[in-house]
């Protein structure tokens, strides 16, 4: 537990709707009485945490507070209460990495269905609560045990996927994608994401000219992850829109997006040897982009993947690449 800093605690006060009351009283009520009449108290705590980093740090370290609101999360089925808990958790986990570890242990050692509140918010919560839910999920997906528990929950994966596919808000999509990335380490979850339609959705997001850089980078990362399994490579190869969007975005967004894009192309063109994907890459001048990426300040692993792709192009009799290894001029 984190001790309550008494000197700071004695001076902190909070005003809500014109009524001044001690924040310590609110916190003590939540810690000692749990979910009994907690909605108004949680609302006030949430408003308090939004005011400053100092307030968030104080709340996060208040003895017994985090276990108390996790208990509320487990016991209360009222959507509005769960929304408030999730919003508070989103704010305080930013202040101390120990809070993330504590929250992880409290949630995944709970004998109840620890992920039900997250599923409930992703299905029925308001817009901001869905984002908070996704961000908290990302922060606690830190161990193989937690990741396994998450990807085995089909309703949770579906909720996160819908946050990415149905929401047009960039912040919501980014939060959903980050959470999916955090839990997508096993082949099982990659396959599930492919079946949900993440490849088609990813292609549509990349094709949208209004998509922000941060979202493009995360989409490329997700596509790179699913391209590591056979089902993902097949889905990308047969989705012309997705493959074309990946090639179009190479070197047009950021180094991060480009490197993830190269990872996808290496998987579908070189690793799986798909002829149609290779032809689509060449038709879109992707081969020239690969060479340009190889000549840029990319990471060593990406440069090796580019080298494999160049060899593939050479084997397919691309005249301008025949003597590439001896050239030093850039391809225009």
N, C-alpha and C positions, 0 to 999 in steps of 0.2 A: 504494500500500500504506500501511497505517497502522503506524507504528513501535510497537514493544513498549516500554511504559514500564518501564524497567529497575528503577527504585527500588521500584516497586510489585510488579513481578514477583518480585523477590528475596524478598519477605516473604510471598507468597501460598502457602498450603499447603492441602491437601485431605485429608479423612479419609473413607474408604469401607470399610464392613464391618470397621472396627477397624484397617485398615492405612493408615498415614500415608505419603503419597508426594507428590512435588513436582508441582504442576499444570503447571509448565513442562515437565517430562519428558513428560507426556501430550500436551501441545500440540505439542511438538517431534516426537514420534513420529508424530502425525497429519500434520503438515506435511511431514515428511521421508519417511515410508513409506506414506502414503496409506491404502489399504484393507487393508493387511496386518495382520491381527489387530486390527482397529479397533473391534469391537463393544464390548468392555469399556472401551476408552478413551473412546469416544463416550458410553457410559453415565455415566462419571465426569464428563466435561465437562458433560453435560446436568444432572446433579445439582448441579454447581458453579454453573451459570448460573441455576438456580432460587433460589439462596440470596439474591441481592441484585442491585440495579441496578448496583452497582459491579463485581460479578463479570461481569455481562453486558457492561458497557462494556469491561472488560479483555479478555474473550474476543473481542469484536467487533473490537477494534483490534489484536489480536495478529497480527504480520506473517505473512502467508501462510496464515492459518487459514481464512478464508472461501474462497479459491480451492481449498484442499485438500479441504474438505468438499463443495464443489460437484463436484469431480472424483470423489469417492467416490459422490456422488449419481448421477453419469453412468455409473459403471463397475460399481457393485454392484447385484445383482438380489435380494439378501436383504431381505425385507420388514422384518425387525426392524432392520437397519442403516439402511435408508432412513427408517424411523420416527424413529429417534434423530436423524438428520441434520435432518429436518424440524422436530422439536421444538426443537432447538438454534437453527435458523434463525428460527423463530417468535419465540423469546425475544430474540435479538440484534438483529433488525431494528427492534425498538421503541426502541432506544437511540440510534440515529444514522441520519439520513436518507441519509447517504453510503453506509451499508451497503446500503440498498435499491437505490441506483443501481449499486453494485458488483455486487450479486447479480443484478440485471436484466441487466447486460452480460455477466456470466459465463455465465448460463443461456441467453440468446438468441443469443449468439455461438458457442455450442457446436455443433459440426457433427453431434453425435449427436442422437437424439430427446430434446430437452431436457424435454419434458413427460411422458415415459413414467413417471418416478418418481411424479409427482403422480397420474396415472391409476391406477397400481398401488396407491397408498395409498387412493385413493377407493374402489377395488374390494375390496381385501383388507386394508387397514390396520385397526388397532384404532380405537376410537371417538375417542380424543384425537388420534391421528395424522391422522385425517381432518379434524378441525378445524384442526390446524396446517397441513395441506396447503392448505386453502381460504384460510387467512389469509395464507400466504406467496404464493399465487397473486394474491390481491388486491393485495398490496404491490408486486408486480413488473409488474402490468398498467398501467404508467404511460406507455406510448407506443403509437402506432398500430400499430407493428410487432409489439409483444408482444401487443396485443389481437387483431390479425389472426391471429397464430400460434395463439392460444388458441381463438378461435371457429371456426377451421378444423378443430380437433381435436374431432370428434363425441364420442369416448369421454370426453374431459375435460368437455364440457358435460353429457353424460349423468350422469357421476359427481357433478358439482356439483348437478344437478337432483335426483338421488336423495337427496343429503344434505339437501335442503330438503323433499322430498316424503315420504321414508320415515322419517326420524328424527323423533322427537317431542321430543327435547331442544332447549330454546330456544337454547342456545349454538351447537349444531351448525347449526340452521336459520339463525341470524343470520350465522354465518360463511359458509355456502353462499350466502345471499342477497347478502351484501356482495361476494363474489367474482363472482357473476353480474352484479351492477350494474356492477362495474368493467370487465367485458368486453362489455357489451351496448350498445355505441355504434353499431354498424352495423345496417342493415336485415336483413342476412343472419342475424345472431345473434338478432335479435328474432324473426324468422320461425321459426328453429330452436327457440327456447324455447316459442313458441306450439304448435308441433307436438309438443313433448315433453309438453305439458299444463300449463304454468305458470299459465294462467288458472284452470283448475279447482282446481289445488292452492292457488293464492292465495286463492280464494274459501273453501275449506275451512279454511285457516289463520285467515282473518279471522273466520270464523263460530265458531271455537272460543273460548269465553269465557276460557279459561286462557292464551291467547296473550299474551305479554308486549309491552309498549309498543314496545320496540326492534325486535322482530320485525314487529309490525304496520306500523311506519313503513317498514321495508325492503320488506315485501310490497307496500305501496302504491306505493313507488318503482318496483319492478319492473313492476307493472301499468301505471303511468304510462308507463314506457319502452316496453313492448310496445304500448300503445295508440297510439303514434306511427306504427305501420305498419298498413296496411289489414287484414292477417291478424289482428293483435292486436285491433283494434277489432271486427272481426266475431266473434271468439271471445268477447269480453266481452259483446257485445250478445246473443248467443244463450245465454249462461250466466246464467240468472236468479239462481242462488245467489250467484255472484260479484258481480253488479251490486247485488243487495240488500245483501250484506255490506259493500260499499264505502259505500253510502248510510247504512247503520246506524252505521258507524264515524265518519262525519263529525261533528266537534265533540265526540266522546265519548272521544277518546284523547289527542291532542296536536295542537299547531299544525302540526307537520311532517306528521303523518299526514293531517290535514284538507287541507292544501295539495296533497299528492300526489293525494289523492282527488278534489279539484276538477279537477286536471289530467286524470284519467281521464274524469270526467264530461264535461268540455269536449270531449275527443277523440271520445267515442262519441255524444254528444247534439248538439253544435254543429258540430264539424268534419265528421263523417260524416253528420249529420242523420238518424240512425236513429230512426224513429218509435216503435218498440217500446221502445227504451232510454229515450226521452223519457217515454213513458207510465209505464214502471216507476219512473222518478225521481219523477214527480208522485204516483203512487199511494202511494209510500212517504214522502210529505211531504218529499222531497228538495228540491223547489223552495223550500220555506220555509227549509230548512237553507242552501241556496245564498245566499239573501238575508241570513241571519244571518251567514254567513261574510263576505259582502261588507261588512257593517256592522262587522265585527270588525277587529282590528289585523293584517290579513293583508298579504302583500307586494303591491306594485303590480301585478305580473304576474298574481297570483291574483285580485286585484280586477277586472282587465280581463276575465279569463275568466268570473268570476261575472257581470259586466255583459253579456257575450255570452249567457250562459245565461238571464238575466232577460229579455232581449229576445226570446229564443226562447219563453219561457213567455208573455210578453205577446202574441206573435203567435199563440199557441195558445189565446187567449181565456181566460186565467185572470183572473176578475173582480177578485180582491183585489189583482192586480198592475197593473191598468189605469192607475192614477194613481201608481204607485210613485215615479216620478222626482220628484214634488213633495212626497212624504211625508218626514217626519223621524222618525216614531215607529218603533219596532222591531216586528217581526212576532213574535207570541207563539204 
